[in-house]
Amino acid sequence: MPFGQRVGYMINWLHSQPFSFSHTILANRTSNFVAMTDISEASAPEFARSYVKLHSCERSPLTFLQYSFLSFYRGPYVKIQVNSGNHEYTVSKTLLCRESAYFSAMFENESKEGQEQKATLDKVEGVVSAQSFEALLQWLYLGRVRFELMVPEDQISAAIELARFADMCQITGLESEMARYIEEILIANPEPEPFTGRHVDINTYCLEPRHIISATLLRGGHSVRQILAKASVGGYLRDENNKFKQETEQYPTFGSEVLQEVRKTLNGLKVSQYEATVNDPLSGRRIKLNSPFV
């Protein structure tokens, strides 16, 4: 289990304690800091800003939880700049290198980064950005990620970007987390009920071609790729001109994954006198084959 998840469990335990216990611990928070329970509920950018404050305390008194938070990840530290120094973060070397073979190879040798204990990550479209690094930082420390985004399409883009960044850094655990996150977004934001009652791509309402294309750059068999393929099955079976017909043809790996999910789905085929139905692999609902109706 990632170390951050163990901290998350501790936070949840504190929240579950009687009012007098948990609030006595938090009573001495100072104006310069965010208490640990507040940090746990923050978005990734908010967490990163609060974390920077904790590391630049200028000898101000720390609350019990703030001190405990830092004591989990005492030095040595490394500095990481993202996008040529526009954003710089101080991170526990022990935590970072334990969770990431990529950063372990970077900082635990005689290279320039290893000697200076400092590295710069250049921006890579769809992979490395301040957003993806801050989300990764929150995952490492708290075992959870909250994006500071409201639009479902942007949330999906951020999740795929983080999955690709985690792949680059050889960090496990985030794969299933981001797949589950995207699945929840798709299920919570289906195609609005049309006037005609004709549903075709109910599961892909928030998916866009950019999501499919970006996800094809994840390694084969990645959980995020599987979720996108599952979401596309309903439309594929019910409309030859489905939403991602072009992407299915132009990106063979995506097309192959959709067909694999179609094969699994057809194993549950039920045929009656009037209709043929299968279980939608994303929602679990029964859907009619070769029909735009639910």
N, C-alpha and C positions, 0 to 999 in steps of 0.2 A: 504494500500500500504506500503511495507517495506520502512523504513526510507532511506535506501540506494538508492532506486529508485527515491525518491524525490531529492536527491543530483545529481543523474544522469540527471534528467531533467534540473537542474540548470546548469550543465556542458554543456549540449546540447544548452541551451539558450545562454550561454556565447560564444560558438562557432558560433552561428548565428548572433552575433552582428557585426557592422561595424569594419573593420580592425583597425582603429585608437583606438576604444574603448577597444576591447579585448586585443590588443597588448600593450596598455598603462598599463593595469592592470598587464600584465605579464612581463613588461619590467625590473622589479627589482629582478627577480629570482636570487638566489645565486648559487654558484657552488656546495654547499652541499645538495641541495634539488631538487626535481622534482616538477614542478608546477602542480597544480591540473588538468589542462587539459591534461598534459602528463600522469599523474597517471591514468586518465580515459581511456586512450588508451592502457595501459600496460597489459601484461599478468599477471596472478595471482601471479607467483613468483616475477615478477618485481614490482608489486603493494606492495607485502609484504615487499620487501627490501626497497622501497621508504617510506613505512609507518613507518618502524622501524627508518629510518633517521629522519622523522618528529617528532618522539617521543624522539629522543636523540639529540636535537638541540644544547645543550650546550650553550644556551643563544645567539646563532647567530641570526641575524635579519631575520624575516620571511617576505615573500611576502604577499600581501593582500590575495591572494587565499589560500596560505598555512595556514595563520592564520585563515581564514574563515573555512577551512577544519577542523582544529583542534577544533575550537570553536563549531562546530556541536556536537562534541563528547568529551567534557571536562570530567574530572574525576567525580567519582572515576574510577579507572582502576583495572583490574584483569590481572594476568599473567597466561598464559597457555603454558605448555611445551608439546611438541609432541615427542613421542618416547624417553622417559626418559631424557629429557633435551637437546637432540641434536638440537632441534629447540624450541625457546621460543618467545612468542608474547605477547605484551601488548595491551589489548583490552578494549574499553569502556564497563564498567560493565552495564551501563544503556542500551546501545544498545543491547548488547549480551543477557541480561536477558529479555529484552522486546521482542526480536524476538525468543527466545528459552526457552521453558519450562524446557528443560533438564538442561541448564546452570543456569536458575533461581533457580531450586531446589538445584543446587550444591553450589551456592554462596550466596543465600539469606536465610541462616539458621545458626545454631550453629555448623555445622560440621567442620571438620578440614579445608576443602577448604573454607568454609564460614568465618572462623576466620582468616585464612592466606591470603585470597583473591588470592589464587594460586592453580592451579590444574595441574595434569599430565595426559595426554591421551596416553595410551599405543597403539602402532601400532597394528592395526587389519587388516589383509590382505583383501583388497577389500573394506575397510570401512574407517579406520582412518590412515592417513598418513600426512606428511608435505604438500603434493600436495593437498589433499582434504581439509585440514584446511586453507591453503592459498587461495584456491578457495572460500571457505565459507567466509573468511574474506573479500575478494573482493566483494562478493555478498552483505554482510551485509552493507558495507560502500558505495558501488557504485550502487548496484542493477543490476550488470552484471558480467559475468565471461568470461575470456579469458584464455584458457589453453596454456601453452608454449610447444605445441606439434604440429607436422606436419603430422604424419601418421594417416589417418582416423581411423584405428583400435585402435590406442592408445587414440585418442580423445574420441571414444565411451567408452573405458574402464574407462577413467577419469571421464566422465559424469555419468556413472553408479555408480562409487565409490562415487562421490559427492552426488548423489541422495540417496544412502544408508546412507552416513554420515548425511545428512540433516534429513533423517527419524529418525536416532538415536537421533539427537539433537531436534527433534520435531519442525523443522523449515518449514513453509509453503512458497509457492511461487516458490521455486526451482524445485518442481516436474514438473510443466508444462514447465518451462524454459529448463530443461534438456531433456525432451521429445521432445520439438521443436528442440533443438540443434541436437539431434541424428537423427531426421527425416530429417533435412537439410543435414546432412552428407550423409545419405543413398541415398537421391535423387540426390545429387551432385556427387556421386561416384558409378554409376551403373556398372553392369557387362560390360566389354569392348565388343564391337561388335565382335562376333566370326566369323571365316571364313565361317562356315556353316550357319550362321544366326539363330542358335538355341539358344534362350534365355530361361532359366528355372527359375533361381533364380536371376533375374535382380536386385531386391531390397535388396538382402542379400549379395551382393558381399563383403562388408566390415564387415559383421557380422561374428563372430566366436562362436564356442560352449561355450567358457569361458564367453562371453557376456550373452548368454542365461542363463547359470547356475548362474551367479552372480545376474542377474535380478530377478531370482525366489526367492531370499532372500529379495526382497522388499515386502512390504505389498500387499495384494491382491487388485486389482483394480488400482494400481499405474499407472500413465500415461506412464512411461517409459516401463513398461511391456506391455501395450497396443500397443505402437509403434512397439515393437519387434514382437508382434503377428501379427499386420497388415502387417509388412514387409514380413512375412513368408507365407502369404495367397497365393500369386501368385504361388510360387513353390509348395505349398501343393496341389493346384488345378490342376496343369499341369504336375506333375511328382510324381508317387507313391514312387520313391526313391529320394525325394527331400532332400535338403541340411541338414535340421534339423529333418529328420525322427527319428533318434535315440533319440534326445533330446525331441521330442514330445512324444515318448513312455516312456522314462525314468523319465521325470519330468511332472507328471500329471497336475500340475497347469499351466504349459506352454502349454501343449496339449489342456487343456480345454479352455484357452484363444484364441488359434489359431482357435479352432472349433467355438467359439463364433463369431470371426471375419469372419470366413467362412460363417456362417449362415447369418450375416448381408450383406455380399457381394452377396450372392445368391439371396437376395431380389431384386437385380437389374439385375437379369438374363434376357438376351434377346436372343431369339432363332429364327434363320432364316432357310431357306431351306438348307444352306450349313454350318452354324456354330452356336455355342452358345458362347456368350461373357458376361463378367461382367466388372464392374469398379474395377480396382485395388485400394484397400483401401488406399494405401500409395501415389501412383503417380496420381491417378485419371484417368489413361489411360484405354481404353478398352482392355481387353486381352481375348484370346480364351481359352475356357476350354479344358482340356485333350489334349493340344497341346503345344509343346515347342516353337512354333513360336509366335512372338509378334503380 
